[in-house]
Amino acid sequence: MGNELLFFDLMREALWIAARISAPMLAVALIAGVVIGLFQALTSVQEMTLTFVPKVGGMLIVFWVSMSFMSGTLVDFFQHEIIPKIAGN
């Protein structure tokens, strides 16, 4: 019974970390989508690339800026949670 609880606890923590590290990029995509959608509704411009290119550009910029946060969070999780559990500590 203990192994299942350990597994589910690690999975819960991993999902929480995945949500935290993806939140900045998802927030930028959401904000860009809403702003561009409002612009398209106000100007009646229905161009598909108008929605795609700014979202991808914004997400790339946010990914580049928050890359150290993402990798640091994952490294910390593996060093302090996963590796000690594998080693039996």
C-alpha distances in whole Angstrom, upper triangle without the diagonal:
4,6,5,7,9,10,11,13,15,16,17,19,20,21,23,25,26,27,29,31,32,33,37,38,37,39,42,41,41,44,46,46,47,50,51,50,53,55,55,56,58,60,60,59,56,56,52,52,53,49,48,50,49,45,45,47,45,42,43,45,42,40,42,42,38,37,37,35,33,32,32,29,27,28,27,24,23,25,23,19,19,21,19,16,17,19,16,18
4,5,5,6,9,10,11,12,14,15,17,18,20,21,23,24,26,27,29,30,32,35,36,35,37,40,40,40,43,45,45,46,49,50,50,52,54,55,55,58,60,59,58,56,55,52,52,52,49,47,48,48,44,43,46,44,40,41,43,40,38,40,40,36,35,34,32,30,30,29,26,25,25,24,21,20,21,19,16,16,18,16,12,14,16,13,14
4,5,5,6,9,10,11,12,14,15,16,18,20,21,22,24,26,27,28,30,33,34,33,36,38,38,39,41,43,43,44,47,48,48,50,53,53,54,56,58,57,56,54,53,49,49,50,46,45,46,46,42,41,43,42,38,39,41,38,35,38,38,34,33,32,30,28,28,27,24,22,23,22,19,18,20,18,15,14,15,14,11,12,14,12,13
4,5,5,6,8,10,10,12,14,15,16,18,20,21,22,24,26,27,28,32,32,31,34,37,36,36,39,41,41,42,45,46,45,48,50,50,51,54,55,55,54,51,50,47,47,48,44,42,44,44,40,39,42,40,37,38,40,37,34,37,37,33,32,32,30,28,28,27,24,22,24,23,19,19,21,19,16,15,17,17,13,14,17,15,16
4,5,5,6,9,10,10,12,14,15,16,18,20,21,23,24,26,27,30,31,30,32,35,35,35,38,40,40,41,44,45,45,47,49,50,50,53,55,54,53,51,50,47,47,47,44,42,44,43,40,39,41,39,36,37,39,35,33,36,36,32,31,31,28,26,27,26,23,21,23,21,18,18,20,18,14,14,17,16,13,15,17,15,16
4,6,5,6,9,10,11,12,14,15,17,18,20,21,23,24,26,29,30,29,31,34,34,35,37,39,39,40,43,44,44,47,49,49,50,53,54,54,53,51,50,46,46,47,43,41,43,42,38,38,40,38,34,35,37,34,31,34,34,30,29,28,26,24,24,23,20,19,20,18,15,15,16,14,11,11,13,12,9,11,14,12,12
4,5,5,6,9,10,10,12,14,15,16,18,20,21,22,24,27,28,27,30,32,32,33,35,37,37,38,41,42,42,44,47,47,48,50,52,51,50,48,47,43,43,44,40,39,40,40,36,35,37,36,32,33,35,32,29,32,32,29,27,27,25,23,22,22,19,17,19,18,14,14,16,15,11,10,13,13,10,11,15,13,15
4,5,5,6,9,10,10,12,14,15,16,18,20,21,22,26,27,26,28,31,30,30,33,35,35,36,39,40,40,42,44,45,45,48,50,49,48,46,45,42,42,42,39,37,39,38,34,34,36,34,31,32,34,31,29,32,32,28,27,27,25,22,23,23,20,18,20,19,15,16,18,17,13,13,16,16,13,15,18,17,17
4,5,5,6,9,10,11,12,14,15,17,18,20,21,24,26,25,27,30,30,30,33,35,35,36,38,40,40,42,44,45,45,48,50,49,48,46,46,42,42,42,39,37,39,38,34,34,36,34,30,32,33,30,28,30,30,26,26,25,23,21,21,21,17,16,18,16,13,14,16,14,10,11,15,14,12,14,17,16,15
4,5,5,6,9,10,10,12,14,15,16,18,20,23,24,24,26,28,29,29,32,33,34,35,37,39,39,41,43,44,45,47,49,49,47,45,44,41,40,41,37,35,37,36,32,32,33,32,28,29,30,27,25,28,28,24,23,23,20,18,18,18,15,13,15,13,10,10,13,11,8,8,12,12,9,12,15,14,14
4,5,5,6,9,10,10,12,14,15,16,18,21,22,21,24,26,26,26,29,31,31,32,35,36,36,38,41,41,42,44,46,46,44,42,41,38,38,38,35,33,34,34,30,29,31,30,26,28,29,26,24,27,27,23,22,23,20,18,18,19,15,13,16,15,12,12,15,14,11,10,14,15,13,14,18,17,18
4,5,5,6,9,10,11,12,14,16,17,20,21,20,22,25,25,25,28,30,30,31,33,35,35,37,39,40,40,43,45,44,43,41,41,37,37,37,34,32,34,33,29,29,31,29,26,27,29,25,24,27,26,23,22,23,20,18,19,19,15,14,17,16,12,14,17,15,12,13,16,17,15,17,20,19,19
4,5,5,6,9,10,11,12,14,15,18,20,19,21,24,25,25,27,29,29,31,33,34,35,37,39,40,41,43,45,45,43,42,41,38,37,37,34,32,33,32,29,28,30,28,25,26,27,23,22,24,24,20,20,20,17,15,16,15,12,11,14,12,9,11,14,12,9,11,14,15,13,16,18,18,18
4,5,5,6,9,10,11,12,14,17,18,18,20,22,23,23,26,28,28,29,32,33,33,35,37,38,39,41,43,43,41,39,38,35,35,35,31,30,31,30,26,26,27,26,22,23,25,22,19,22,22,18,18,18,15,13,14,14,11,9,12,12,8,10,13,12,10,10,14,15,14,15,18,19,19
4,5,5,6,9,10,11,12,15,16,15,17,20,20,20,23,25,25,26,29,30,30,33,35,35,36,38,40,40,39,37,36,33,32,32,29,27,29,28,24,24,26,24,21,22,24,21,19,22,22,18,18,19,16,14,15,16,13,12,15,15,11,13,17,16,13,14,17,19,17,19,22,22,22
4,5,5,6,9,10,11,14,15,15,16,19,20,20,22,24,25,26,28,30,30,32,34,35,36,38,40,40,39,37,36,33,33,33,29,28,29,28,24,24,26,23,20,22,23,20,18,21,21,17,17,18,15,13,15,15,11,11,15,14,11,14,17,15,13,15,18,19,18,20,23,23,22
4,5,5,6,8,10,12,14,14,16,18,19,20,22,24,24,26,28,29,30,32,34,35,36,38,40,40,38,37,36,33,32,32,28,27,28,26,23,23,24,22,19,20,21,17,16,18,18,14,14,14,11,9,11,11,8,8,11,11,8,11,14,13,12,13,16,18,17,19,22,22,22
4,5,5,6,8,11,12,12,14,16,17,18,20,21,22,24,26,27,28,30,31,32,33,36,37,37,36,34,33,29,29,29,26,24,25,24,20,20,21,20,16,18,19,16,14,17,17,14,13,15,12,9,11,13,10,9,13,13,11,13,16,16,15,15,18,20,19,21,23,24,24
4,6,5,6,9,11,10,11,14,15,15,17,19,20,21,23,25,25,27,29,30,31,33,35,35,34,32,31,28,28,27,24,23,24,23,19,19,21,19,16,18,19,15,14,18,17,14,15,16,13,11,14,15,12,12,16,16,14,16,19,19,17,18,21,23,22,24,27,27,27
4,6,5,8,10,10,11,14,15,16,17,19,20,21,23,25,26,28,29,31,32,34,35,36,35,33,32,30,29,28,25,24,24,23,19,19,21,18,15,17,17,14,13,16,15,11,13,13,10,9,12,12,9,11,14,14,12,15,18,17,17,18,21,22,22,24,26,27,26
4,6,7,8,10,11,13,14,15,17,19,20,22,23,24,26,28,29,30,32,33,35,35,34,32,31,28,27,27,24,22,22,21,18,17,18,16,13,14,15,11,10,13,12,9,9,10,8,5,9,10,8,9,12,13,12,14,17,17,17,18,20,22,22,24,26,27,27
4,6,6,6,9,10,11,12,14,16,17,18,20,21,22,24,26,27,28,30,32,32,30,29,27,25,24,23,20,19,19,18,15,14,16,14,10,12,13,10,9,13,13,10,11,13,11,8,12,13,11,12,15,16,15,17,20,21,20,20,23,25,25,26,29,30,30
4,6,5,6,9,10,10,12,14,15,16,18,20,21,22,24,25,27,28,30,31,29,28,27,25,24,23,20,19,20,18,14,15,16,13,11,14,14,10,11,14,13,11,12,14,12,10,14,15,13,14,18,18,17,20,22,22,22,22,25,27,27,29,31,32,31
4,6,5,6,9,10,11,12,14,15,17,18,20,21,22,24,26,27,28,29,28,27,26,24,22,21,18,18,18,15,13,13,14,10,8,11,11,7,8,11,10,8,11,13,11,10,14,15,14,15,18,19,19,21,23,24,24,24,27,29,29,31,33,34,33
4,5,5,6,9,10,11,12,14,15,16,18,20,21,22,24,26,27,27,25,24,23,20,19,18,15,14,14,13,10,10,11,8,5,8,9,6,7,10,10,9,11,14,12,11,14,16,15,16,19,20,20,22,25,25,25,25,28,30,30,31,34,35,35
4,5,5,6,9,10,10,12,14,15,16,18,20,21,22,24,26,26,24,23,22,19,19,18,15,14,15,13,10,11,13,10,8,11,12,10,10,14,14,12,14,17,15,14,17,19,17,18,21,22,21,24,26,27,26,26,29,31,31,32,35,36,36
4,5,5,6,8,10,11,12,14,15,17,18,20,21,23,24,25,24,23,22,20,20,18,15,15,16,13,10,12,13,10,9,13,13,10,12,15,14,13,15,18,16,15,19,20,18,20,23,24,23,26,28,28,28,28,31,33,33,34,37,38,37
4,5,5,6,8,10,10,12,14,15,16,18,20,21,22,23,22,21,20,18,17,15,13,13,13,10,7,9,10,6,6,10,10,8,10,13,12,12,15,17,16,16,19,21,20,21,24,25,25,27,29,30,30,30,33,35,35,36,39,40,39
4,6,5,6,9,10,10,12,14,15,16,18,20,21,21,20,18,17,15,14,13,10,10,11,9,5,8,10,7,7,10,11,10,11,15,15,15,16,20,18,17,21,23,22,22,25,27,26,28,31,31,31,31,34,36,36,37,39,41,40
4,6,5,6,9,10,10,12,14,15,16,18,20,20,19,18,18,16,16,15,11,12,14,11,8,11,13,10,10,14,15,13,15,18,18,17,19,22,20,19,23,25,23,24,27,28,27,30,32,32,32,32,35,37,37,38,41,42,41
4,5,5,6,8,10,11,12,14,15,17,18,19,19,18,18,17,17,14,11,13,14,11,9,12,13,10,11,14,14,13,15,18,17,17,20,22,21,20,24,26,24,26,29,29,29,32,34,34,34,34,37,39,39,40,43,44,43
4,6,5,6,8,10,10,12,14,15,16,17,16,15,15,14,13,11,8,10,10,7,6,9,10,8,9,13,13,12,15,17,17,17,20,23,22,21,25,26,26,27,30,31,31,33,35,36,35,36,38,41,41,42,44,46,45
4,6,5,6,8,10,10,12,14,15,15,14,13,13,12,12,10,7,9,11,9,7,11,12,11,11,15,16,15,17,20,20,20,22,25,24,23,26,29,27,28,31,32,32,34,37,37,36,36,39,42,41,42,45,46,46
4,6,5,6,9,10,10,12,14,15,15,14,15,14,15,12,10,12,14,12,10,14,15,13,14,18,18,17,20,22,22,22,25,27,26,25,29,30,29,30,33,34,33,36,38,39,38,38,41,43,43,44,47,48,47
4,5,5,6,9,10,11,12,14,13,14,14,14,14,11,10,12,13,10,10,14,14,12,15,18,17,17,20,22,21,22,25,28,26,26,29,31,30,31,35,35,35,37,40,40,40,40,43,45,45,46,49,50,49
4,5,5,6,8,10,10,11,10,10,10,11,11,8,6,10,11,8,9,13,13,12,14,17,17,18,20,22,22,23,25,29,28,27,30,32,32,32,36,37,36,38,41,42,41,41,44,46,46,47,50,51,51
4,5,5,6,9,10,10,10,9,11,11,12,9,8,11,13,12,11,15,16,15,17,20,20,20,23,25,25,26,28,31,30,29,32,34,33,34,37,38,37,40,42,43,42,42,45,47,47,48,51,52,52
4,5,5,6,9,10,10,11,13,14,15,12,11,15,16,14,14,18,18,17,19,22,22,22,25,27,27,27,30,33,31,31,34,36,35,36,39,40,39,42,44,45,44,44,47,49,49,50,53,54,54
4,5,5,6,8,8,10,11,13,13,10,10,14,14,13,14,17,17,17,19,22,21,22,25,26,26,28,30,33,32,32,35,37,36,37,40,41,41,43,46,46,46,46,49,51,51,52,55,56,55
4,5,5,5,5,6,8,10,12,9,9,13,14,13,14,17,18,18,20,23,23,24,26,28,28,29,31,35,34,33,36,38,37,38,41,43,42,44,47,47,47,47,50,52,51,52,55,56,56
4,6,5,7,8,11,13,15,12,12,16,18,16,17,20,21,21,23,25,26,26,28,31,31,31,34,37,36,35,38,40,39,40,43,44,43,46,48,49,48,48,51,53,53,54,57,58,57
4,6,8,11,13,16,17,14,14,18,19,18,19,22,22,22,24,27,27,27,30,32,31,33,35,38,37,37,40,42,41,42,45,46,45,48,50,51,50,50,53,55,55,56,59,60,60
4,5,9,11,14,15,12,14,17,18,17,19,22,22,22,24,27,27,28,30,32,32,33,36,39,38,37,41,43,42,43,46,47,47,49,51,52,51,52,54,57,56,57,60,61,61
4,6,9,12,14,12,13,17,18,18,19,22,23,23,25,27,28,29,31,33,33,34,36,40,39,38,41,44,43,43,47,48,47,49,52,52,52,52,55,57,56,57,60,61,61
4,6,9,11,9,11,14,15,15,17,19,20,21,23,25,25,27,29,30,31,32,34,38,37,36,39,41,41,41,44,46,45,47,50,51,50,50,53,55,55,55,58,60,60
4,6,9,8,9,12,14,15,16,18,19,20,22,24,25,26,28,29,31,32,33,37,36,35,38,40,40,40,43,44,44,45,48,49,48,48,51,53,53,53,56,58,58
4,6,5,7,9,11,12,14,15,17,18,20,21,23,24,25,27,29,30,31,35,34,33,36,38,38,38,41,43,42,44,46,48,47,46,49,52,51,51,54,56,56
4,5,6,7,9,11,12,13,15,16,17,19,21,22,23,25,27,28,28,32,32,30,33,36,35,35,38,40,39,40,43,45,44,43,46,48,48,48,51,53,53
4,5,5,6,8,10,10,12,14,15,16,18,20,21,22,24,25,26,30,30,29,31,34,34,33,36,38,38,39,42,43,43,42,44,47,47,47,50,52,52
4,6,6,7,9,11,11,13,15,16,17,19,20,22,23,25,26,30,30,28,31,34,33,34,37,38,38,39,42,43,43,43,45,48,48,48,51,52,52
4,6,6,7,9,11,11,13,15,16,17,18,21,22,23,24,28,27,26,29,31,31,31,34,36,35,37,39,40,40,39,42,45,44,45,48,49,49
4,6,5,6,9,10,11,12,14,16,16,18,20,21,22,26,26,24,26,29,29,29,32,34,33,34,37,38,38,37,40,42,42,42,45,47,47
4,6,5,6,9,10,11,12,14,15,16,18,20,21,24,25,23,26,29,29,29,31,33,33,34,37,38,38,38,40,43,43,43,46,48,48
4,6,5,6,8,10,10,12,14,15,16,18,19,23,23,22,25,27,27,28,30,32,32,34,36,37,37,37,39,42,42,43,45,47,47
4,5,5,6,9,10,11,12,14,15,16,18,21,21,20,22,25,24,25,28,29,29,31,33,35,34,34,36,39,39,39,42,44,44
4,5,5,6,9,10,10,12,14,15,16,19,20,18,20,23,23,23,26,28,28,29,32,33,33,32,35,38,38,38,40,42,42
4,5,5,6,9,10,11,12,14,15,19,19,18,21,23,24,24,26,28,29,30,32,34,34,34,36,39,39,39,42,44,43
4,5,5,6,8,10,11,12,14,17,17,17,19,22,22,23,25,27,27,29,31,32,32,32,34,37,37,38,40,42,42
4,5,5,6,8,10,10,11,15,15,14,16,19,19,19,22,24,24,25,28,29,29,29,31,34,34,35,37,39,39
4,5,5,6,9,10,10,14,15,14,15,18,19,19,21,23,24,25,27,29,29,29,31,34,34,34,37,39,39
4,5,5,6,9,10,13,14,14,16,18,19,20,22,24,24,26,28,29,30,30,32,34,35,36,38,40,39
4,5,5,6,8,11,11,11,14,16,16,17,20,21,22,23,25,26,27,27,29,32,33,33,35,37,36
4,5,5,6,9,10,9,11,13,14,15,17,19,19,21,23,24,25,25,26,29,30,30,32,35,34
4,6,5,8,10,10,11,14,15,16,17,19,21,22,23,25,26,26,27,30,31,32,33,36,35
4,6,7,9,10,12,13,14,16,17,19,20,22,23,25,26,26,28,30,31,32,34,36,35
4,6,5,6,9,10,11,13,14,15,17,19,20,21,22,23,24,27,28,29,31,32,31
4,5,5,6,8,10,11,12,14,15,17,18,20,21,21,22,25,26,27,28,31,30
4,5,5,6,8,10,10,12,14,15,16,18,19,20,21,23,25,25,27,29,28
4,6,5,6,9,10,10,12,14,15,16,17,19,20,22,23,25,26,28,27
4,5,5,6,9,10,11,13,14,16,16,17,18,21,22,23,24,26,26
4,5,5,6,8,10,11,12,14,15,15,16,19,20,21,22,24,24
4,5,5,6,8,10,10,12,14,14,15,17,19,20,21,23,22
4,6,5,6,9,10,11,11,13,14,16,17,19,20,22,21
4,5,5,6,9,10,10,10,12,15,15,16,18,20,19
4,5,5,6,8,10,10,10,13,15,15,16,19,18
4,5,5,6,8,9,10,12,14,15,16,18,16
4,6,5,5,7,9,10,11,13,15,16,15
4,6,5,5,6,9,10,10,12,14,14
4,6,6,6,7,10,11,11,13,12
4,6,7,6,9,11,11,12,10
4,6,6,6,9,10,11,10
4,6,5,6,9,10,10
4,5,5,6,9,9
4,5,5,6,5
4,5,5,6
4,5,8
4,6
4
